[in-house]
């Protein structure tokens, strides 16, 4: 028995090769701002050596001034009145300018993406020649951190990835690690059995594969810092054995060709620290998942291409389906907890944005690679699952805002922290905007705030404002459809008629879901900022249909108060009556959205058909194959809650010209920091590899108490001879030594 246990341990993990990954404590907002204002403090130099830097500065300047122009024009077009503005009118106008700046930022990103889709981008990171040989010393670890996940989802997807990698002949350069944080003993035991079966399937069950790599399993006894802590634990134990690591999520699947090409790109671009692919969504056939997949497939491509266009070498990192250079990651990207108490302190939840900023501060580039195919993930199967995921994202993004003033951040990464928080804060801002309109209607009954009244009172200005708003909301969707037609891919969506019909259905469903998302995000923001424990429990992300009672029970704490408030507000201002319809339909939307649309023979409705589903139908012999152009990247749309309702024309505008100019542009300056919509999942996979991508997704993350450690106070006035001296010394914690 002892010999068997020793053999199991030897096979489950390689010998340790210890490394150090100590975190540095954070300055915090106030100390960071004080440091920035101090004279004589060394500054982090701006990287001017990169060939893309001039293009990035030019594109961001255009982006900034275009957001200013569009939001300023929109605020200028608010229906005018005579005389001075009241305090409520000033607040409402400021909120409108902020919301319109957010909307215009997403619109401009999509327009830039459409330009790239048509003409390409000469400054994008180039793909090396596929015949380029790989350095045998460029060892890569393929790591998958998991925690109480669905076993089939994890190991089926990992098996497909390994089989595809073995087919390339490059498996000998890769090792595979399943890094478990599971707390459920039954799940942990099932993981071990599934890992053993995977090794047997791939011929790695104790017999050496002539250097063709190994598949390892590691279970942590001390589960600190969630996923980020799991990755850091791997780096401290085995990171020195590898040059790169590819981080996967539990629902991730990647092709071997893509993995090999990612290593080639890192070898060809030694200044790149993180290379992020754009995962394509696949795997579920519920109405909700198919709607999101269709939106990603048609319109999301523009947003991803637009992000890559103006971010260039200072891009996003989304925590999975990406390759990282391990040495600088271990040296610069360890994460200290945020000091203090409450929901915005302790362990950093949205670690990926912070790690990207740390990597760039260290002088390495972070790139999005829209031209890399073969990277996949799954969507939540219903709206409640999506909101459960958003709750964690919201708290993490609000946490990250506390790091916005850290020394050495690039402006783009400061903007990421701002936009991440604003992507959820726009929900309560929109509610405040509506509340201000209701207050005006109650206190100024002589003002006709209905749409006909506003148009009659303001004439061309209000009509132009409505036209501008609808253009910003609808034109990206229209251009997404145009892009599909230009690439002659409409057959993959069921034909031109089905493509147009599906676009209308997706728009309608998104509009109905937007108020529900807005209310949920408002709850999440309140919970994060106040520390109130607003619980939002979502079921596992399998394709199990939700019942009426379950859906109503989960929605009632949010919907019933909202229905009462909007019902009372409707008595004062009829403009809010449209809000009642989506709220009343919320439960049916959740129930029907969670139901599978797949028939017994595997046939799917042609409405909302995507290239993923088209390929499945072809594989099953249910549909004739369609010739199409090359597959393309289609990342997801920004959350409709971030843009819903801004088309509501506020009441009267500004009286005096100087006040009008100030309110038109000062709030817009705040909005210009919103340099991108929130990154979400991306589009469907190419037909050539979709046939085997039929896994199911589930996530059960147990709640954990944040780890609190004492921060190191730094005297920033002490002698400093270099920008690096501005940073506090690294703190060696007990996580830097062996735990178990």
N, C-alpha and C positions, 0 to 999 in steps of 0.2 A: 504493500500500500504506500509505504514511504517512497519507494522507487518510482511508482506511478505518479505520485504527486510531484516529485522532483522533475520527472520528464515533462509533465504538463507545464510546470513553471518555466522550464528551459525553452519549451516550444512556444509559449504564449508571449514571451518578451525577450528581446536580445539582451546581451550583457550591458550593464549601465556604462555610460561614458559621461560623467557628470559635467555640467556647465553651469554658469551663473547667469541669472536673469533678475537682478535686483531692481525694484521700481524706485522712481524718484517721487517725492511728495509734490503735490500741486501747490502752486501759488494761490489760486483762488482769484475771484473777480477783482476784489478791492486791492489786494496786494499786486496783482498783475497790472491793473490800471496805474497804481502808484509807481510801479517800476517803469512803465512806459513813459510817464511824465517826468521822471527824474533826469536831471542833466548829468552827463558824463557816464551814463550806463552804456556798455558796449551793445551794439545792435547786431542781430543776426543778419549777415549779408544776403542780399537777394541774388539768386542764381541767374547770372547773365550768360553763362557759357552754353546753355542748351539751345539748339537751333530753333526750337519751337517757342522760345520765350517771347520774342517780338510779336509773333502771330497771336499768342495767348493774350498779351497786353492789349493788342489792337482789338481782338474779338470781345474781350471783356469790357473795353471802353464803349464799343458799339452797343453791347448788351445793356450796360448801365444807362447810357443816355437814351436808348430806345424805351427802356422801362420808365424812365423819368418822363419822356415825351408822352407816351401812351397814357400813363396814369395821370399826368398833368392835364392832358386834353380832356380825359374823362371827367375829372373833377371840375374843370372849367365849364363843361357842358351841363352840369347840374342845373335843374330848372331855377331860373333867377327870380329874385323878389326885390322889392324896394325896401330900403332902410337897412338897419344893422341886423346882424344875426344874433339869435339868442344862444345861451350856453348849450342847450340841447342840440341846436342846429350845428354849432361848431363841432360838438362831439360826433354827431352823426356824419358830418362831412369828412372829418378826420378818419373815422372808421371806414367810410366808403373808399377813401384814397388808399388806405392800407390794403383793403381787400382787392381793390382793382390793381394795385401794384403787384400783389401776389398772383392774380389771374394773368396779368400781362407778362410776368416773368415766365410762367409756363408756356404761354402762347409763343413768345419769342424763341424759347428753347425749341419748340416744335418746328417753327419756321426755319431755324438754323439746321435742324435735322432733315427737313425736306430738301434744303439746299445740298446737304451732304449726300442724301439719297440719289439726287440727280447728277451731281458733279464730282462726288468724292471729296476727300480731304488729303492734300499732299503732306500735311504735317502730322497725320495720324501715325501711330507706331506701326512700322512695316513688318510684314510676315517674312521670315527668312525662307530661303530655298528649302523645300521639303527634302532635298537630297543632302542637306548639310549634315555631316556626321556629328554625333553627340560625343562629348568628352566622357570617357568611361568614369572619370572622377566626379562627374556632375550627378551625384546620387540624389534621389528625390524620395521623400516620404509622403505617402498618400494617407492622410489622417482623417478619421471620421469620429468626432466627439459625439456621443449619444447619451441620453438620459431618459430612461423609462419609455423608450420608443417602441413602435410596432416592429416586431422582429422581421416579418416578411418584407416590409418596406426597406429596412436597413440592409438586409443581407441579399435580397434579390437584386436591388440596385447595385450593391457592391460587387456581386458576382458578375453582373453584366459589364460593369466597368473593368474588372480584372480580366475577363475573357476578351474584351475588346483590346485591352492593353497588351495581352499576350499575343494577339493576332498581329500586332505591329512588330514583334520581335524585340521590343525594347523593355520587356518586363524585368530583365536583369538589372536595370538601372533604377528600379522602383522597389520600395518596401511599403507594405500596407499595414496600417495600425487602426484597430477599432478601440477607441478610448472611452470606456464606459464610466458614467457617473450614476448609474441606476441605483436607486435605493430600495426597490422592490426585490426581495430575494428570488421570487418566482421568475421575474423578468431577467434578473441577472443570470440565473441558471439556464434559462432559455437562450440567452445570448451566448453562453459558453458552448452549448450544444450546436447552435447555428454556426458559430465560428469553426467548430470542429468539422461540421459537415461541409462548410465552404472550403476548408483546407483539403478535405478528401476529394471534393469535386474538382479542385484545381491542381491536384497532385502535389500538395504541399503538406502531407500528413506524416511528417517525420523523416521522409527521404529527401535529401538535398536535390534541388532542381538545377544542378550544374550552374549555380550562380544566377538563377532566374528570379531571384527575389523571394520574399517570405511574407506571410500574413500573420500578424501578431494581434494579440488581445491583451488589454490592460484595464483592470478595474481599480479605481481609486478608493481607498478607504477614507481619506481626508478630502471631502468634496468641497473645496473652497473656490470662490470666485466664478462659479458656474462654468460656462463654456470657455471663457478667457483663461480661467485658472487651469482647466483641463489641457488647453493648448500649451500654456506656459509650463505645466508639469512635464509634458512630452519634451519640450525644448530643453529643459534642465536635465532630463534623463538621457535623451538620445539625440538632441539637436546637433551635437558636434559630429555626428556620423554622416550628416547630409549637408548639401549645399542649398537645397530648396525643399519646401514642403507645399503640398496642395491640400487645402482645407475643404472638406466636404461637409454638408449637412446630412441629417438622417434621410432626407428625401432626395438627395443629389444623385445624379448619374452623369458620367462623362465618358466620351468615346476615347479610345486609346490614341487615335490620331490627334485629337485635341490636346491630350496630356503631353504627348511628345512634342507637339508644336509649341506648347507653352514653355517647355524647357528650352527649346531652340531659341525662342524669343528672349528669354532671360539671358541665355548665353550670348546672343547677338547684341544685347543692350545691357551692358554691365552696370549702368547707373539706375536701372529699374529695380526697385525694391519690392513692389507689389504689382502684379498684373491681374486685373479683374475681368473675368468673362461676363457675358450677359446671359444668365441662365434662361432657357426657354421653358415655358410652363407646359405641363403635360400630365396625364395620368388619371383624371377624374371625368365623369360624365354626368354629374349633377347639373341642374340648370344654372345654379350660381357659378360653379367652376367654369362651365362652358361660356357663360357670359364674360367672365373675366379673361378667359383665354382668348376669346374672340377680340375683345378690346385690345389685348396685348398684341395679337397677331396683326391687327389692321392699323391701329393708330400709335401704339406704344413704340414702334420702331422709330418714329420721328423724335420722340423725347430722348431715347437713348443716344441716337446719333447726335442730337443737339447737345446733350451733356458732354459727350466725348469731344465735340467740336470746340467748345470754349473752355473746358477744363484742361484738356490735353494732358500734360504730365503731372497734374495736381488733382487727380480725379478721386472718385469714390472708392471705397472698399466696403463690400457688403457682408464680409465675414465668412463667405463660403464660395465654392466654385472659383477659387482664385489660387494663384501660386505666389509664394513669398520667399524672399531671400533670407535664409535663417540667421546668418551671422549678424546683420544689422538689426533684424527683428529682435533677437535676444539681447543685443546691446542697448537698444534705444526704445523698445516698445513694451516694456513691462508696465503694468498698470497699478498704481497705488490707489487705495480707496479714497473716496471723497470724505473729508472730515465733517463732523456734525451729526445731527440726528434727523430722522424723518425720511420720507420717500425719496428725496433727492440727495441722499448721502449714502455712504457705504460702498459696496461693490458697484463698479461701473457696468451697467447692463448693456448699453449699445457701444460695445467696445470697438467695433470695426471702424467707425468714423475717427475715433481717437487714435487708433493704431495707424491709420493712414496719415493723420496729421503728424504723429511722432516720426514716422518713416520719412516724410518729406522734410521735417525740421532737421533730420539728420543728414540731409543732402541727397537722399535717394528719391527717385521719381515714382509716382503712382499713376498707372494707366488703366483706362477702360479699353477693351479690345472688342468693338462691335463686329469686327470681321472674323472672329473666331467662332466656328460652328461647334456643335457637339457638346453643349453644356446644358443640363436640364434640371428642373426642380418641379415641385407640385404646388398647386393652389389649394387654399382652404376650400372645403366642400360646401360650406354654407356661410351665411352672413354672420351667424353667431361665432363660428370659428374664426372668421376674419377679424371680428371685433375683439375676440379674446387675444389674438396676436397683436392687434393694434394697441391694446392696453399695455402690454410689455414694451412695445416700441415707444409709446408715448412717454412712459416713465423714464426710459433710457435717454430719449432725446431731450427731455427737460433736464435731466442730469447733466448732459453734455453742455448745455448752455452755461453752466457754472465754469466751464473751462475756456470760455471764449476769449478771455484776456490773458491766457498763458503766453509767456514770451516765446518768440520764435515761430509761431504759427504763420503759415502763408495766408494772405487775405482770403483765398478761395476756401481754405479749410475753416477759417473763422466763419465764413458765410455758411458753410455746411452745418456748423453747430447752430447758427441762427435759423436757417431754413428748416432744420430738423425739428426744432422747437415750434417754429411758426406753422409748420404743416399741421400741427394739432391745435395750436392756440387760435388759428383762424376760426375754429368752430365756436368757441365762446365769443370771439370778436363779432362773428356774424350774428349770433344771438343778441349781443348788445346793440348791433346796428338795427335789427328788427325792433328791439325794445325801445330804442330811441324814436323810431318812426311811430310806434304805437303811442308813446308819450306825447309826441307832437300832435297826433290826431286827437288825443284826449284833451290837451291843453289849448289847442288852436282849432276848434271845430269849424272855424270859417275857412280853413284850408282844405280844399278837395284833394286828398292824397291818392285817389284812385288813378289808375292808368289813364282813362279818358280825360279825367280832370287835369292831370299833369300835362298830357299832350296838348290839351286845349289851352292851358295857361302858358306853357313854355314854347309851344310850336316846334320850330325846327331844332332847337337845342335838345329837347327831350327825345325827339325822334332820332337825332344823330347819336345820342348816348345809347339808346336802345339798340340801334344798328351796330354800334361799336362793340357793345357787350355781347350781342349774339354772334358777331364775327369772331371774337376771341374765344367764345365757348364752342362754336360749331366748326370753324374753319379747320382746326387740326384734325377733327374726325373726317371731314370731307377730303382733306388732302391725303389722309391715310387710305381712304378708298381709291382716290386717284392714283396713289402709288401702286396699289395692287393691280389696277387696270394697266398702268404703264409697264409694269413688269410682266404682264400677261399671266398673272397667277390666279385669276378669278375662278378657274376651273377647280382649284384646290379649296375654294370656299363654296362650292356648289353651283357655280355659274354667276353671271353678272346680276341676274334678278335676285338670286338668293343672297348675294353679297350686299346688295342695297337693302333688301328686306331685313337681313340680320343686323345691319347697322342701325336701322330704325328701332328694332327691338332692343338692342343693347343700350341705345340712348334713352329709351323710355324706361327700362328697368333701372338704369343708373340714376335717372332723375327721381324715381320713386324711392330708391334707397338712400339718396343723399341726405334728407332730413334725419333719418335714423342714424346714419353715421355721424352727422353733426351733433346730435344729442349725446351719443355715446362718447364721442371725443371730448365733448364738454365735461362729462362726468369724469373721464380719465384725467383731464387737466386739473380739475378741482381736486381730485384725489391726490394727484402728484404734488400740487402746490401746498395743500393744506395738511397733508398727512392723514386725511380721512380715509378710512378703509372702505372704499366703495368696491365691493367684491363683484367681479364679473367672471363667472366660471363658464368655460366653454367645454363642450364634449370633445372627445378625441376626434382627430381629423380623418376618420374613415368615411366611407360613403354611405353611412347609415342614415336613413331618413329620420327627420325629427317629427315628433308627434305634436298635435295642436296644443295639448296641455303643457308639454315641456317648453315649446316655443313661447307660449303666452306667459308662463311662469318666469322665464328668463327676461322677457321684454317688459313685463308689467312694472317693475320698479322704476323704469325710465319712462315708459310711454304714458302711464296713467297720469302722473303729475304734468307731463307736457301737454297732454290732451286737455286737461283742465285749464292750464294757463292759456293755451292758444284759443280754447273755446271762449274764455273770458275776454281775451284780447280781441277776438273777432267782433264782439259787441261794440268795441270802440273803433276798431279799424278793420274794415272788411278786407283789406289787402292781405291779411295773414290767413284768410280762410283756406287758401290753397295748401297751407301746411297741414291741415287736418286730414286731407285725403291720404297722403303717404303714411301718416302715423296710424290711421285706421287700417290701412292695408299692410302694416308692418308684419303682423303675425302670418297672414297668408303668404306674403313674400318669402318669409323665412322658411315656412313649411314646404311650399312648392319648390322653392329654390334648392332645398336639400334633397330632393327626390331624383333618383337616377332617371335619365332619359334613354338609357340603352335598352333595347328590346331583348327578348330571350335569345335571338340569333345574333346579337351584337350590333344590330342596325341602330343608327342614330338619326334623329331628325336632321334634315338638311339645313334648317334654320340654325344659325350660330355655328355652322360647320367651320372647322379650322383645318389647316394642312395636316396637323397631327391626326385628327379624327378621319380625315380623308384617307390618309395612309393606312389607318386601321381598317377602314371599310374595304380598301383595295386588298389588304392582306387576307381578310375574311371572305373575299369574293363577292362582296355585297355592292361593289361599285367598280366601274371601269376606271383604270388608271388614267390620269390626266397629265398631259405634258405641261410643264411649267418652267419658268426661268429659274435662276438660282435662288436658293433659300436665303432669307434675309432676317436681320435682327428686328424684333418687334417688342421693345420693352413696354411695361404697363402704363396706363394712364395715371396722372395724378389723382389722388382721392377726390371724388366728386364733392365731399364735404368741404374741401378747401376752396371750392369755387362756386358752390351752389348758392343761389340767391342774390349774387351781386348784381343781377340784372334788375332787381327791384329799384325803381327810380326813387331816390330819397326825395323828401319834400323840398322846400324852398332852398335856394342857394344863397350866395353872398351878396351883400349890398355894396359895400365900399370896395373899390378896386384894389387897394393894397392888401386888405384882408383876404380877398379872393386869390390873389397871387400867392400869398403865404400858405393858405390852406391847400392850394393846388400842388405845391411843390415840396413843402416841408415834410408832410406825411409821406410823399412819394420817395423822399430820400431814405426814409426808413424801409420802404418797400424794395428799394434797389438792392438792399443786402440779401434779398430773397433771390438768389441767383439760380435756383433750379427747383422744380417740383420734387417731392420726396421720391427717392428711388424705390421702386418696387420690383416685383418679379417680372420676368420677361417672357418672351413669346414662344410659340410652339417650335418643336423640333423638326428638322428636315425629314422628309418621308423615308429616306434610305435607312434610318436607324430607329424610326419610331416603332417598328413592328414588335420589338422586344421590350419596349418601355411601357409596361402595363402594371407597375407597382402601385400600391396604395400607401397613403400617408397617414401617420398618426403622431400626436405629440402630447405627452403628459409630463409637464415640468413641475416638480414639487416645489412648494414655496420654501424659501430658505431665509434665515435671518441674515442681514448684511454683516459682513466682517468689518469691525471697526478697529483701526489702529491709530496710534498717535502720529500726527504729522510732524515733520521736522520744520521748525521755524528757521528761516534763513535771513541773515542780515544782508540785504541787497546793497547796502552802502559799503560793505567791506571791499577790500582790494580785488579788482577784477581786471584781468588783462585780455580776456577773449570773450566772445559771445557765450561760449560754453560755460564760462564761470558764472553766468547769470543763473544757471540751473542749480537747484539744490542738489546736494550729494545723494547718491543712491543709498537706499536703505536696505540692508540685508535682513531679511525676515526668516522665520523658521521654515518658510516654503522653499528656501534656497538650499536646504539640506534634505537628506533622505527622510521620507515620511513613512512609507510602508512598501 
